[in-house]
């Protein structure tokens, strides 16, 4: 019997979050079913199956981690051949029997704060705000009010703005050991408001006071990626074919999205044109 850790990448749109749930299709559920079908595990308890994090519905990953014990060597591409194409194992490592993926040294999240059509975010203010979030704070106002142990340490926050296709993308990288439910997405709501000038940076210190009432509305999960989970003395070996395969899936998804957008744009144009021409009256003239 050996203990293995696998690094998982996935596109979160199709699934009802990561954690397995009755009557819902989840990433963890798909992985467990595949491992059992391949005879790599006999059950969750028997194999001591464990996970690093439970990302929400719509959230994506390039670095979630699972572990399990098995008498058989898991082969990455054999597993991927039986998984939905939106879930791919991209790396593997043998680990000691005491390994617990739930407790990494560091997690790295990335949130795309600005899309291609949002041109009014002040990057300099965002970078100043990033300095404020670094360190240990009470994040009661950034999660559910009944969360236990709301004190969390943020090791680093980087605000990046890059040019792509004559547009500017803005994303925020957040590094920390552990995060509360919706914590990053609520943080990003504050970042967005500061970037738009709706909040002043000096006001944000109050948000770390649990007695200060706020009404933060978490930003969309689809812009959030779990980039990686880091562990001491665990060396994941990435599979080049699996990475190329996942890259191809993403490229095909983008192409399909562009096709759908093109079709919908054409339909919208035609609908507006129909209204402009009063097409119903024009049709009656044609049928005379």
C-alpha positions in Angstrom: 0.0 0.0 0.0 1.3 3.4 -1.0 0.1 7.0 -0.4 -0.3 9.2 -3.5 -1.1 12.9 -4.0 -2.5 14.2 -7.2 -2.8 17.8 -8.4 -6.1 18.6 -10.0 -7.0 21.2 -12.6 -10.6 21.9 -13.5 -13.0 24.4 -15.1 -15.8 24.9 -12.6 -18.7 25.9 -14.8 -20.3 22.4 -15.2 -20.1 21.4 -11.6 -21.9 22.2 -8.3 -18.6 23.0 -6.6 -15.8 20.7 -5.6 -17.1 18.8 -2.6 -19.2 15.7 -3.3 -22.9 16.2 -2.6 -25.9 13.9 -3.0 -27.9 14.4 -6.2 -25.4 17.0 -7.5 -22.5 16.6 -10.0 -19.3 17.7 -8.3 -15.6 17.6 -9.1 -14.8 15.4 -6.1 -17.7 13.1 -6.9 -16.4 12.6 -10.5 -12.9 11.9 -9.3 -13.9 9.4 -6.6 -16.2 7.5 -9.1 -13.3 7.4 -11.6 -10.8 6.1 -9.1 -13.2 3.4 -7.9 -14.0 2.4 -11.5 -10.3 2.0 -12.2 -9.8 -0.1 -9.0 -7.4 2.4 -7.5 -9.6 2.8 -4.4 -12.3 0.6 -2.9 -13.9 3.4 -0.9 -13.4 6.8 0.6 -12.7 5.6 4.2 -10.7 2.5 3.1 -8.4 4.6 0.9 -8.2 7.5 3.4 -9.2 9.8 0.5 -8.6 13.5 1.4 -8.7 16.8 -0.3 -6.9 20.2 0.0 -9.9 22.5 -0.5 -13.6 22.7 -1.3 -13.9 25.4 -4.0 -17.4 26.8 -4.6 -19.6 26.3 -7.6 -18.1 28.1 -10.6 -14.6 28.4 -9.1 -11.7 27.0 -11.2 -8.4 25.3 -10.3 -4.9 24.7 -11.5 -3.7 23.4 -8.2 -6.2 21.7 -5.9 -4.8 18.5 -4.4 -6.2 15.1 -3.4 -4.5 12.1 -1.7 -5.4 8.5 -1.2 -3.8 5.1 -0.4 -3.7 2.5 -3.1 -2.0 -0.8 -3.8 -2.0 0.1 -7.5 0.2 2.8 -9.1 -2.1 5.6 -10.4 -1.3 6.7 -14.0 -2.3 10.3 -14.7 -3.4 9.9 -18.3 -5.3 6.7 -17.6 -7.3 8.6 -15.0 -7.8 11.5 -17.3 -9.1 9.3 -20.1 -12.0 8.4 -17.8 -12.7 11.9 -16.4 -14.8 14.7 -17.8 -12.5 16.8 -20.1 -13.1 19.8 -17.8 -11.3 17.9 -14.9 -7.7 16.8 -15.5 -5.0 15.4 -13.2 -1.8 17.4 -14.1 0.8 16.2 -11.5 1.5 13.4 -9.1 3.7 12.7 -6.1 4.3 9.8 -3.7 3.8 11.1 -0.1 4.2 9.8 3.4 1.3 8.2 5.2 0.9 11.2 7.5 0.4 13.6 4.6 -2.7 15.7 4.8 -3.5 17.8 1.8 -5.9 20.0 3.9 -2.9 21.7 5.5 -0.6 23.2 2.9 2.1 25.6 3.8 0.5 28.1 1.4 -2.4 28.5 -1.0 -2.4 30.8 -4.0 -5.6 32.3 -5.4 -6.0 34.6 -8.4 -9.0 36.8 -9.0 -9.5 38.6 -12.4 -10.8 41.9 -11.1 -11.1 43.7 -14.4 -12.6 42.3 -17.6 -12.1 43.7 -21.1 -14.8 46.2 -20.8 -14.1 47.7 -17.4 -11.9 50.7 -17.8 -12.3 52.7 -14.6 -10.2 50.9 -12.0 -7.4 52.8 -10.4 -4.5 50.4 -10.3 -2.4 52.6 -8.0 -5.2 52.6 -5.4 -5.5 48.8 -5.7 -1.7 48.4 -5.1 -1.9 50.6 -2.0 -4.9 48.6 -0.7 -2.9 45.3 -1.2 -0.4 46.5 1.4 -3.2 47.0 3.9 -4.5 43.4 3.5 -1.0 41.9 4.0 -0.6 40.5 7.5 -2.9 39.1 10.2 -6.4 40.4 10.5 -9.9 39.5 11.8 -11.8 38.6 8.6 -15.3 38.4 10.3 -16.7 40.9 7.9 -15.4 38.9 4.9 -17.2 35.7 5.6 -20.2 34.2 7.4 -20.8 35.9 10.8 -20.9 32.5 12.6 -17.4 31.4 11.4 -15.2 30.2 14.1 -11.5 31.4 14.2 -11.9 34.4 11.8 -8.3 35.4 12.3 -6.3 34.7 9.2 -2.8 35.7 7.9 -2.3 37.0 4.4 1.3 36.5 3.4 1.2 38.5 0.2 -1.1 40.3 -2.2 0.0 41.3 -5.7 -2.0 43.5 -8.0 -1.0 42.9 -11.7 -2.1 44.8 -14.8 -1.1 43.4 -18.2 -1.7 44.3 -21.7 -3.4 41.6 -23.9 -4.9 42.2 -27.3 -4.8 46.0 -26.9 -6.7 45.7 -23.6 -5.6 45.8 -20.0 -6.4 42.9 -17.6 -6.2 43.4 -13.9 -5.9 40.5 -11.5 -5.0 40.1 -7.9 -2.9 37.2 -6.5 -3.5 36.4 -2.8 -1.3 34.1 -0.8 -2.1 32.6 2.5 -2.1 29.4 4.5 -5.9 29.2 5.0 -9.0 31.1 3.9 -12.5 31.4 5.2 -15.7 30.8 3.1 -16.0 33.4 0.4 -13.1 35.4 1.9 -11.2 36.0 -1.3 -14.4 37.0 -3.3 -15.4 39.4 -0.5 -12.0 40.9 -0.4 -12.2 41.4 -4.2 -15.5 43.2 -3.8 -13.7 45.7 -1.5 -10.8 46.0 -4.0 -13.3 46.7 -6.8 -15.0 49.4 -4.8 -11.7 51.1 -3.9 -10.6 50.8 -7.5 -13.8 52.5 -8.6 -13.5 55.3 -6.0 -16.6 54.1 -4.1 -14.5 53.5 -1.0 -11.4 55.2 0.4 -8.4 53.1 1.5 -8.5 54.8 4.9 -12.0 53.4 5.4 -10.9 49.8 5.1 -9.3 49.5 8.5 -12.8 49.5 9.9 -13.6 46.4 8.0 -11.2 44.4 10.1 -13.2 45.4 13.2 -15.7 42.6 13.9 -18.1 45.0 15.6 -18.2 47.2 12.4 -21.2 46.2 10.3 -20.6 45.9 6.5 -22.7 44.8 3.6 -20.1 43.2 1.3 -21.5 41.3 -1.6 -19.0 38.7 -2.9 -17.9 39.0 -6.5 -18.7 36.3 -9.1 -17.0 32.9 -8.5 -16.2 32.5 -12.2 -13.3 34.9 -12.0 -11.6 33.0 -9.2 -8.8 30.4 -9.7 -7.1 28.3 -7.1 -3.7 28.5 -8.7 -1.7 26.2 -6.4 -1.3 24.5 -3.0 2.3 24.3 -1.7 3.6 21.6 0.7 6.9 21.0 2.5 9.0 18.1 1.1 6.4 17.2 -1.6 7.7 17.4 -5.1 4.9 17.1 -7.7 6.0 15.8 -11.1 3.9 17.5 -13.8 2.8 15.5 -16.8 3.5 17.3 -20.1 0.9 15.4 -22.0 -1.8 16.1 -19.4 -0.9 19.8 -19.3 -1.1 20.0 -23.2 -4.4 18.2 -23.1 -5.9 20.6 -20.6 -4.6 23.5 -22.6 -6.2 22.1 -25.7 -9.6 21.8 -23.9 -9.4 25.4 -22.8 -8.5 26.5 -26.4 -11.4 24.5 -27.8 -13.8 26.0 -25.2 -12.7 29.5 -26.1 -13.3 28.8 -29.8 -16.7 27.4 -29.1 -17.5 30.4 -26.9 -16.5 32.7 -29.8 -18.7 30.8 -32.2 -21.7 31.2 -29.8 -21.0 34.9 -29.2 -20.8 35.4 -33.0 -24.1 33.6 -33.5 -25.8 35.5 -30.7 -24.4 38.8 -32.0 -25.9 38.1 -35.4 -29.3 37.2 -34.0 -29.3 40.4 -31.8 -28.4 42.5 -34.9 -31.1 40.9 -36.9 -33.7 41.4 -34.1 -32.8 45.1 -33.8 -32.9 45.4 -37.6 -36.3 43.7 -37.7 -37.7 46.2 -35.2 -36.2 49.1 -37.1 -37.8 48.0 -40.4 -41.1 47.2 -38.8 -40.7 43.8 -40.4 -44.2 42.6 -39.8 -45.7 45.3 -42.0 -42.9 44.8 -44.6 -43.7 41.1 -44.7 -47.4 41.8 -45.4 -46.4 43.9 -48.4 -44.2 41.0 -49.7 -47.0 38.6 -49.4 -49.6 40.6 -51.4 
